[in-house]
Amino acid sequence: MLESYVTPILMSYVNRYIKNLKPSDLQLSLWGGDVVLSKLELKLDVLEQELKLPFTFLSGHIHELRIHVPWTKLGSEPVVITINTMECILKLKDGIQDDHESCGSNSTNHSTTENTKSSVKPRRIQQAAPTDPDLPPGYVQSLIRRVVNNVNIVINNLILKYVEDDIVLSVNITSADCYTVGELWDRAFMDISATDLVLRKVINFSDCTVCLDKRNASGKIEFYQDPLLYKCSFRTRLHFTYDNLNSKMPSVIKIHTLVESLKLSITDQQLPMFIRIMQLGIALYYGEIGNFKDGETDDSICHNKDMLGNITGTEDETRIDMQYPAQYKGQELYSQQEDEQPQGWVSWAWSFVPAIVSYDDGEEDYLGNDPTSTTHQQKTQTLKDPIVSIGFYCTKATVTFKLTEMQAESSYYSPQKVKSKEVLCWEQEGTTVEALMMGEPFFDCQIGFVGCRAMCLKGIMGVKDFEENMNRTETEACFFICGENLSLKGLTYLTNSLFDYRSPENNGTRAEFILDAVNHKETYTEIAGMQRFGAFYMDYLYTMENANGKGSANQQDFSSGKSEDLGTVQEKSTKSLVIGPLDFRLDSSAVHRILKMIACALEHEYEPYSRLKPDIKDENETMRNPEEVASLEEYIPTRHTSVTLLKCTCTIFMAEFNLLDHLLPVIMGEKNSSNFMNTTNFQSVRPLPSIQILVDKINLEHSVPMYAEQLVHVVSSLTQPSDNLLHYCYAHCYLKIFGFQAGLTSLDCRGSYCLPVPIIPSFSTALYGKLLKLPTCWTKRSQIAITEGIFELPNLTIQATRAQTLLLQAIYQSWSHIGNISSSAVNEALMNEVFQTIV
């Protein structure tokens, strides 16, 4: 009977995550073909244990669960699992509280026991079930694989909430549908074959709404803000490539998501909370959450994490040993349990990858396989890390910043309502975020977009500069433009994605990946990045390679933890950012909106997630022998960052209005509120003089030791450290500017500029500086320079007539003088004299 093979698998999954289920009732319902379960409570401790999320589930329940099993067509129709209304509430794990830790350990033990029980019960059913002689084991195994590969999951009304301090972040997805597809990404009943070792799936998300609100001390939300994201739909394509039919885990995993239109809305009250959520992600990435109580420190945690390179999640504790095996005694690679140390977010995500694609270990038991033969060989094969490609693509994204104000109803007892007004808009086209990884030794992230622009909307601080009745043009409203138009550029941002019809996966061939640093840098150059995108391109690469240059190290190379093998590993971290041709217009409208956003972002009372660890130096631990110092001389890992700006144009206009005295004190921390409304009417000034700055290219190079704290402690303890070791104890910065020039111009009533009058002809310059890391460690070495700088300026010419100097002074005074600027402030005769040579 097929039921005796399929039922235990379905029951094991359901019983594992849902409380108080009777296996006998569930079994009978499954054999009938349909199961309907209502008002189910989730096993929160099991979810936390298996997902390894950095959050704690406060509650989780399912309103209705339906399972449909087409027993008569099990080989041609999918099993459908439908969840109607699923709600979970999460909070950040508190790793500081001892009672929480003990409670967590108890719940873990309890969940382990429940898992064991739930996994044993289906096996007993299987053992008691009669064996059908008409179903050979090979057929059963193939059928089970087909059933599992084609399970359809439908979730209607998924609600996720996250609470912290006064923040309530909620995500509501009306419908999420996951199903198997064919080569053309259409719904189909598919299976892996010897000729096509590929499995494709699609997940469609409909009407995703994200809300961010503030609650009071009693936990109640008094005023609901506008949703951050309202009814956004997107689709995800999953592509799994296997080496052979017996592979339990794919060798290549691609998960790509495409959003056609993404419209975000952020109010002034939501902005601090939104930044708080982003800081949470960074702190989780660093593993800095819950490191300190007031007045206490945790010596087992290092804080110098590489933000984009922390693949293991405890980089300073594991990778330091790889580079300095003898200097840091008492530490063993991977010797500590994950539950005992804060885990980085990337490490958590990587540990979750096998879980979303692999089958449960118990399935082989259901199939009757010998655990000492084939299963053991398959588990040995899964030790090889798969290649994982994750991509996010957005055709057009819009972010609107709004200011809110309270409005009371006509009735005295009516509640107040929040009214919002749009003041700033950011539009972006052709966005790509791609990550490629293979285990811990290789990680690459590329981000880019084709074009973007920023626009002023309506009024700011009572100044109605862009209200509808002002008849301002779109060109005047736009103060930042970068890159190209997506309609002219094409779909280059989708290159080699699962949504690109030219990609290897969509043409029946296997994709090839570049997984070594040398070939990666030769292929993904700045020129190639700008040709694909046009506005912005970032490439981050982290590799962990063998010192002999044979390519990326494998995870198995570090599993032994032997100190004599650790010195062969070399880490490299490089970040390259390129910003294409941009035009930045700084007028009164743009400056006040930008500063208003900054002021709103600073209006909060949130405590930082982590605090700097006190600099405690142990003289006994920093004493090193010559062999250990020699190992440092050979290779010291660094983080290198390169930022390049191409063809920059920045225009600084004379201020048409100036309310900076109400914004700057807030930004400087001298004032608590920036709520101010101007009462005077706005009058545009034309012609409007301005300073125009053009730069051909700006390049910034920055390098810093990857493990600065440990390195400085070692080198500063040496009697006579070499120049090479001292060099790596500094942070180095090199700034190069090419083709810098500045001049005066003016904007007329038609929105066009007159020819610029040169003030500073084109010149180039360079600046180099270095800063000593952890200077408190060098107090006994007064001869060590803390900072050093070199400035190169081959030539510089400044030329200006008296009239031009007066106009420059008028532009400066318009920003330094507080108040409104009238058109009479710019003398017409002065303007004519400055631009008299222009026809």
N, C-alpha and C positions, 0 to 999 in steps of 0.2 A: 504494500500500500504506500502510495506517495505521501499520504498524510503522516505516516510514521517517521518520514525523513524531514519533511518541510515544517511540520508543526513545532518540533522542539526548537528549531532555529528562530522562528517568529516569536515563540513564547519566551525564549531567553532574552531577546532584546526588549520586549515589553515588560517582563517581570523585573529586569535589571534596573529600570529607571522609574517604575511606578510602584507606589506603596499599596499594601493590602489587597493584592490580587490573589485569587484562588486559582491555582494552575488547572484544577479539574474543570472548573466552569469555563475557563479560557480555552482549554483544549476542546471541549464539546462545541463551543461557539465557532472555533476555527474550522472544525470538521464540517460544520454546517455551511461554511463559505463566507459568512459575514459576522463581524464582531462589532458591537456598539457598547462602548464603556463611557460612563458619564461621571463628572465631578471627581477627577483623579488628582491625587497629590503626587508630586514628583519627589524622588529620593534626592534631596539636595546634596547630601554628603557624597553620594555616588557621582553626581554631576561634577562636583568640585574636584573629586579625586581623579576622575578620568579626563576631564577637560583641562585640568591644571591651570585654571584661570587665576589671575591675580585679584579676583573678587570673591566675595562670599554671597551665596544666595540667601536672601531673607525669606523669600517665599517663592513658590512655583506650583502652578496647578494648570490642568487641562480641563476645559469644560466638556469636551466630547472627543472621543477617539474612535475612529472607524477603521476597520481592516477588512478588505475584500480580497478573497483568495479564489481565483477561478480554477477550481480543481479539475474540471473537465478540459480546460484549455491552458493548463499550467505551462506548457511549452511554447505557447504562442501569444498569450496575453499576460500583462504584468500584474503583480500583486500591488494593490493600491492602499496606501496608508494615509488617511485623512485626519487631520487635527483641526478641530473647530474651536477657536479661541484658546490661545495659550499665553499665559502671563507669568513673567518672572520679574522679581525685584532684586537688585544687586546692590552691594556696597563694597567699598574697598576693604581688603583684608587688613586687619590691625595686627601686625606681627609683633607689636611691642608688648601687648598685654599677655601676661603669663596664663591667665585663666582662659583666654581665647585659644592660646596654643594648646593647653591641655585639653580643652574642649574639642579643638580640631583634631588632636591625636586620638581622642576617644571616638569621635565620629568616624575617623578614618578606620580605626579598628573595627568599629561596628559595621561600617559599609563593606569592609573586606569580608567580614563574616557573612553579610547578606549576599554579597556577590558570589561567595563560595556556595552558599545554599542555592541561590538561583541558578547557578551554572550546573549544580549537581542534579537538581530535579528534572530538567529536560533530558539529561543523560539516562536517568532511571526510566523515564518514559520510553526512551529509545531502546534501552536494553529489554524492556518488557514487551515492546512491539514485536509482532511476528515478522520474520524475514520472508519476503516474497521471492521465490526462486525465479520468477519471470523478469526480475529487475536486476541485471548484472551491476556490479559495483561501478564500472566505468560509466554506465548510463546514468546511474544515480548521481555520480560526481558531476557529470556534465549538466544534468538537469538542475542540480542545486546551484551551480555556477550561473546558469542562465537566469534562474529565478532571482538570485541576489543582484545580478548585474542589471536587471530590468525593473527593480522595485520603483514604483512611483510614490513620491511623497508630496502631499498637498497640505499646506498650512493656511488656514483662513483666520485672519485676525490675530496676528502675532504681536504681543505687547511686551516690550522690554523697558524696564525702568532702572535708572541708576541714581542713587541718592548719596549726597555728601555735603556736610555743612548745611548751607542754605540752598544748595543746588539740587534741582530735580531734572534729570535728563531722561526723556522718554522717546522710544522709537516704536512706531505703530506701522505694521505692514499689513495691508488689507489681504493680500494673497501672495503666497510663495509656492511655486510648483516646480518640482524637480523630476525629470524623466530622462530616459535614454533616447538617443537620436542616431540617425544614420550619417552617411558621408556628407549629405547636403544639410545637415543640422535640422532635419525634420523628424518629428516624433516617429519612432520605429521600435520594433522588438529585435534587439541585436545581441550578439554574443561574440566573444573573442574566438577567432579561428586561426589555424596555422598560417594562412595566407594573409590575414589581417589581424595583427596582434594589437588592436586598438579598441579602446572603449571611449565613447563620447557621451556626454551628458549636458543638459541645459537646465539652468535654474532661472525662472522668470519671476521677478519681484514686481508686484503691482501696487501702486499708490503707497509709497513709503513716506511717512510724515515724521519729522523729528522736531520735538519741542524742548525748549530750555527755559525753565521757570525758576523763580525764587520763592522759597517757603519761609514762613516766619518761625519763631521759636517753638510754637506748638506743632509744627509740621504741616501747616495749612498754607496753600497757595492763595494769596489774596488777589493778585492781579495776574491774569494769564497774558503772557507775551505772544507776539506773532510767532508762528512756527518758524524754526530755522529752515526747514525744508518741508514743502507741502506737496503731497501726492506726486512724488517722483517715481517713475517706473524705469527699471533697468533690467538687463539680462546678463547672465553669466554662462560662459561656455567652458566646459571641463574636458580635457583631452588626456587620456592615460595611454601610454605606450608600454607594452610588456616585452620582455626578452623572449619568453616562450610560454606555452600554455600552462606550464606548471608553476609559473612565477606567482607568488602570493602578493607581491608588491610591484607596482609599475617601476620601470627604470626611468621614465620621463613623465613628469606631471606638469600640465599647463592649466592654469585657472585664470581666465581673462574675463573682465567685466566691461561692458559698454553702456554708457549713459548718453542719450541723445541730447537732453537738455537738463541742466542742473541749475536751479534757481534757489540761492541761499539768501536769507534775510536775517540781519543781526541788528538788534536795537542797542542803544547805549547802555541799558541795564543788563543785556545779555552778553555784551562784549567782555567784561571781566570774568564772567562765568565761562565763556567760551575759551578764553585764554587759560583759565584754571584747568579746564579739561585737557587742553594741549600740554600744559605743564605736567599734568598727571601722566600723560603718555610718555613724555621725556623722562620723568622720574622713574617710571616703571622700566623704561629701556635701560636706564643706568643701574637699576636695582637699588635706588636710594630710598624707597618707601619704608618707613618704620624703622629707621636706623637709630633714632635717638629718643630718649625721654628728656625731660628738662633736667639738665645737670648731669646727664649720663652719656656715656659713649659706648660704642660697640667696636671693640678692637678687631673683630673678625671680619670686618667689612671694609673694603677699599672703595674710594669714591672717584678715583680717576678713571672712569669708564670712557671708552671710545664710543661716542654716541651712535655712530653708524657702523662701527666695527665690532660691537659686542655680540658676536654670534653665539658664544657659549653662554652668555648671561652672567658669568662671573669671571670676566676677562682678567681682572687684576689678580684674581686668586689662582687661576689656572695657567694663563698664558705667561705670566711673569716667571713661573717656574720653567717654562720652556726656554725663555731667554736667559734667565739667571738661575740655573739649576742649583748652584752651590751657595749662592748668596742668601737664599731665603730658606733656612733650615726649618724643619718641623712642619712643612707643608707638603702634602702629597697630592699629585694630580688626580682630580676626580675622586678624591678620597672621601669627600663629605657628601651627605645625602642632599638631594634637591630640596627636601622639606626643611632642612636646617639652614639654608642660605637663601637670600633673596635672589630670585631668578629673573633675568632680563626678559623683556617682552619678545625679542627675536628668538631667544632660546625657547620660550614657551611656544611661539608659533611654529618653530621647527619641530619641536617634539610632538606637535599636534598633526603634522603632515601625514605620517603613516596611518594615524587613526581614521582619517577621512577617506582612505582608499583601500585599506587592508581588511581582510575578513577576520572574524573573531577566531581566536585559537581553538575554540570549542567546535568549530564547524567540521574540522577534520575528524573529530571524535564521532560526530554524527554520521560521517561518511564511512566509518569503519576502517580508516587507514591505520597502518602500523606506525605508532609514534616514533619508533626507532629507525625507520627507513626513510621513506620519501619525505615525510614531514620534517625530519631533522635536516635533511639536505636543503629543503626549501628555506628553513629558518636560517641556515648558514648563509644562503645566498642573499637574504634580506639584509645582511650586515652591510652590504654595499649601499652607500647613500644614493638615492635617486636624484636626478636633476629636476629641480622645481623652478618653474617660471610662473610668476604671478604678475598680472597686468591690470591696470585700470585705465580706461580710455573715455574721454568726455568730448563730445563734439562742440558743445557750447556751454559755458558756465557763466553765471551771473551772480555777483555778491552785492547786495544792497545794504547800506548802512543807514539806520533810521534813528531819529531822536524822538523820545517819548515825552509826553506831558500828561498830567492828571486833569481830568475833566469831571466835574460833578454834575449830576442830573438836576433837573428842574426841582424835583422834590427834595426836601431837606434830608429825608431819611433814605434816599436812594443811594446806592453804593457808587463810589467813584469808578470811572472807566479810564483806561489808558488809550490815548490817541497817539499815533506815531506818524512821523513825517520823514519821507525819504530825503536825504541830503547828499549821498555819495553812492556811486555805482561803479563796480569793477566788472568788466566783460572780458572773457578769455575764450579763445577758440583753439581747438585741436590739442587737447591736453593729454599727456601720456605719463603714466607712472608705472615703471617696470622693475621687477626685482628678479634676479637670477641667482640661484644658490645650489651648491652641491655639498651637503654636509656642512661642517664647520670651517673647513679650510678655504672655501671660496664663497664670496658674496659680492654681488654687484647690483647697484640700484641706479637707474637712469630716469630722470624727470625732464620733461620738456613741454613746451607749447608753442603753437604757430604764431599767435598774435594776441595782443591784449590792449586794453585802453581803460582809462578812468575818467569819469564824468561827474560834474557837479549837477545836483538836482535841487530844485526849489530854493528854499532860503536857509540861512544859518545864523543862529543867535539873533533873530529878529531882523536881519538884513535880507530883504527879499530880492536877491540878486538874480535868481533864476526861476522866479515864479512864471506862470504861464502868460501873465499879462505883460511881462518884460520884453517879449519878442526877441529873446537872445537866440542866436544860431547854435546848432549842434557843435560847430567848430569852436565856438567860444566856450561851450560847456566842457569840452574835452581838454583835459590838461596833461594827460599822459598817453602816449602812443608808442607801442613797441612791436616789432615784427611785421608780419605780412597778413594778407587777407586769406582766410581759409578757402574761399571759393577759387582763388587764383593758385594757391599752393597745392591743392588737391588733398588726398587722403594719406599723405606721407606719415602722419602720426600713427596710423594703424599698421605700419610696415611690419611684416612677419608676425602679426597677431592672429589669433583665431578668427578675427573678423575681417582679415585681409584675404581676398580670394586668391591672391598670388602666393600665400604662405605655403610652405612645404606640407603642413598638415592638411590643407584644403586641396592638395594636388596628389595625395596618395604617396608621398615620400616622407622619409624620416628627417626631422630637423637636425641640423648640426649646431653645436654650441661651442663657443670659445671659452675655455675654462682655465687659461693661464694668463698671467699678467702681461707678458711680452706681446703675444698676439692680440690681446685685448686692446692694449694701448695703440698698436699699429692700425687696428681696424676702427675703433671708436675714437677718432680724433675730434678736435674741436670743429674742424671744417665739415666733417661728416655729420656731426650733431647739428650744426646750423643749417646744413642743406636739408636735413630731415624736418627741422622745426622752424627756425627763423627768428624767434623772439628770445627764447630761453632754453638752455640745455645744461643739465648737470649730470655728471657721471661720477659715482662713488664706487671705488673698488677696494675690497679688502681681500687679501690672500695670505695664506699661511703655507709657505713653501719650504722644501728641503734646502739645506745650505748647499748641496751639491748641484742645485739648479735643475733637477729632474722634474720640475713641475710641482703642482699643488700636492701637499701632503694629504694622506688619507686619515680618516678618523681612527683607523686601527693603529696608526703609528703612535698615537698618544694613549692608547688604552692600557698599556702595561704600566705606565707611571714610573719607569726606570729613569733615574736622573742622568745616566750616561747617554740616553737616547734623546733627551730633551734639547740639548744644545744644537741639534741639527735643524731646528725649525727657525724660519725667518718670517716675521710678520711685516706686511706692507699695507699702509692705508693712504690712499690718495683720493682727493676730491677735486674735481675740475668743473668750474662753472663758467658759462659763456652767456653774455647778454647781448642780443643783437642790436641793430640801429634803434635808437630811442629818442623821443622828443618829449622833454619835460618842461611844462609851463607853470611857473610859480607866480600866480597872481593872488590877489587878496582872497578870492573865493576858494582857491585850492589850498592855500596855506591855512586858513582858518578851519577848513574841514579836516585837514590832516591833523592839526594840533588838537582839534576837538575830539577826534577819535583817540588820540594818545591820552588826553585828559580823562576821558571816560574809562579807558582801560586801567588807569591808575586809581580810580575811585573804588577801592575795595579794602577789606580788612582781612584777607586770607593770609594765613601763616604759610611760609614756604614749606614744601614737602620734605626738604632735607636741609641740614645745616652743615657748614664746612667742619670737617674733622679737625680737632686741635692738632697742631704740629708737634708731635712728641717724638723725639729722636733717642733711640736706644743705642748707646755707644758700643755695647757688647755685640749687638746684632749687625752693626755696620762695619766691623773689622773684617777685612778680606785678605786672602792669601794671594800671591802673585798669579797662580793659575786662574783664579776666579777673575782677577782684573784683566788678564789676557783674553778671557772669553768675552768680556765686555768690549775690548778693543776691536774684535773681529766684526761685530754687528750689533747695532743698537736700533731697535724699531722706532720709527717716527711717523707722525701724521703730517702729510703734506697737503696743503690746500692752495688751489690756483683759481683766481677770479679774473675774468677778462671782460671788459666792456668795449664794444665796437661802435664807433660813430655816434657819439653822444652829443645831443644838443639840449642845453638848458637855458631857458629864458626867464629872467627875473624881472617882473614888471613893477612899475611904481604902484604902491598900495593905493587902491581906490577907497578902502575903509580899513581901519586898524583897531581891533578890539583885543589885541594880544595881552593887554594888562589883565584881562580876565581869564586867560588860558595859561600863560607862562607860570604864574604862581602855583597853579595846580600841578603842572608838570614838574616843577622844582620842589614840590612837597611843602610849600609854604601856605597852601590854602586847601580847604577840603571840598569845595564845591565850585563847579564852573557854570552853574545855572545863571545865565545873564541874557536878557533880551534887549536888543537895541530898539530904540523908538524912532530914529530918524530914517528918512526915505533914502533908498539907494539911487545914486546917479552915476552912470558909467562915464568914464573920462576917455574922450577920443579927440585927438590922437593920444595914445598911451605910450609913453617912453619906456624903454626896457633895456636891460643889459643881456646880451646874448653871448653864451659861452659855447664853443665848439671844441670837441676833443676827438681826435682820430682813433685813439686806442688808450685804454688804461689797463694795466696788468698788475695784479697784487699776488705775491707769492708769500706763503706763510708756512712755517714748519715748526713743530714742537715735539719733544720726546713723548712717545706713547705712554710711558710709565715714568712720568717726571718725578714723582715723590720718591719712588724706590731708587731711581738712578741718582738723584741728587744726594740722598742719604749715603749711598755707597761712595760716590766720587768725593764728596766733601770730607769724608773720613780718611782719604788717602793723604799721605804726606806730600807727595809730588805728583799730582794727577797730570796726565799728558794733555797736550793741546786738543787732541781729538776728543777725549772724554769731556773736557771743559766746553768744547764747542756744542756738544749735544745737551749740555745742561742749560742752554739758552733757548728761548723762543726767538726765531728769526723772522723778520718781515722785510720784504723788498718791494717797493712801489715804483713803477715806471709809468710815466705819462708821455704820450707822443702826440705832437700836433695840437697843443693847447693854444687857443686864441680867443680873444674877447673883443666885443665891440658894442656900440650903441645902435639901437633900432627903435622903431615905433610901430604901433598897431593902429590902423585907421578904421574908419567907420565901416568899411567893407570887409573887415577881418583879414586884411592882407598886410604884410610887413614891407617897410621900405628897405632899401639896400643898407646893410649894416655899415656903420662908420668904424673903422678899426681903431681900437685903443691899445690892445696888446697883440702884436703880430705873433705868428705861429712860433712856438718853441717847444722843446722837450726837456724833461727833467727826470731825476731819479732820486729815491730816498731809501736808505737801508738803515735798519735799526735792530738791535737785539736786546732782550730783557732776560735777566737771570731768574730762573725758576726757584721758588722757595728761598728768598734771600735770607730768611732767619736761620737757615742751616749753615750760612757762611760767615757768621759773626766773628769767628776766630781767624778769618782770612780777609783782612782789610784790603789786600792787594787785588782781590778779585773784583773786577768792575761789575756793578749791578746793571748798568745800561750803557749802550754805546750807539752812536748814530753817525751816518755819513750822508751828506747832501750834495748832489751833483747838479749844477746849473750852468751849462756851457754859455748861454747868453739869454738875456731878458731885456726887452725894450718896452717901455710904457710911454705912449705919446698921446697927448690930449691938449686941446686948445682951452682957453679960458671958458668959453661957452660950454664945451663938453664937460669940463670939470664942474661947472655950476649945475649941469644937468645930472651928473653922477651924484652930486651932493643932494639934489632934490629927491632923487630916488632913495638915497639912504635915509634922509630925514622923514620920508613918507612912512618908512617902517619903524624908525626909532621914535617918532612923534606919535602920541596916542590921540586918536580922534578920527574924524572923517576928513578926507581929502577932497577939496573942491576943484573944479576944472580950472579956476583962476590960479591955483598953485603952480601950474605949469605955464610959464609965460610964452605966449605965441611967438613973440620975437626971438626968444631963446631957442625955441624949437626950430624956427626957420634958419637961424644962424648955424645950429648944429648940423642940420641936414640940408644945407644950402647947395651942396654939390650934387645932390640927388635930383634927377630930373623926373 
